[in-house]
């Protein structure tokens, strides 16, 4: 445990100045992103909204979409507030809000940030050298990028819900395999987990396939769905609440991993993440509805 903390602290103090480059690119790119047409209409800036929609869809479709947005906002034109997330008839939180919270939370409960934050440290903890652990981390990063590109190509072809379901099933299987591999390990005199060659290879392959499944599905698709599923009137509040739960779950998983490692070991920790992935299958099948091809004006709360 102390070795894990030392390695984690060491990794946090060896950051490269190159990390500022993506931040600068992102900042510059923000200057070229237009405002949301729905925001512009809500603020009475119709001409600007029409210009954005025309640029995106063409003149005819843009005007039709503008009319749909105006009709949607006119149906409930009061200023958005958090209380809109509560059904005024039943006095309960709207079901769509719970679905958004579930999507945001499950994205973190499957343990992805343990791989991201503790990647090199984790592989050193199971017996890989420091150089090998760093190479594995680079490999995981490259696979993440490739899987996100795959998601970009598939999300509008097969839909959001099928991708989430595929991701949940894939993560359940791969996390279970990682759990099995870690469960066969033995602790050495230095407190590190030693795996046989076969089990070490199984853990390595399964963990990286898990990263692929996550970034093909829940990583990007969760954000796509949160941006599409809420009706206009509660969209901002719904996204804010879902984001709060997403970062809260992120903190919980990151904070508890060292404690789980010390208490129930790597196999126990990954077993919990596998259980969360299995539960997410049921959640997707029962509560998540497809949003592909539907405009925000068609969404119901």
Secondary structure by P-SEA (a helix, b strand, c coil): caaaaaaaaaaaaacccccaaaaaaaaaaaaaccccaaaaaaacaaaaaaaaaaacccaaaaaaaaaaaaaaaaacccccccccccccccccccaaaaaaaaaaaaaccccaaaaaacaaaaaaaacccaaaaaaaaaaaaaaaaaaaaaaaaccccccaaaaaaaaaaaaaaaaaaaaaaaaacccccccbbbbcaaaaaaaaaaaaaaaaaaaaccccaaaaaaaccccccaaaaaaaaaaaaaaaaaaaaaaaaaaaaacccaaaaaaaaaaaaaaaaaaaacccccccccccccccc
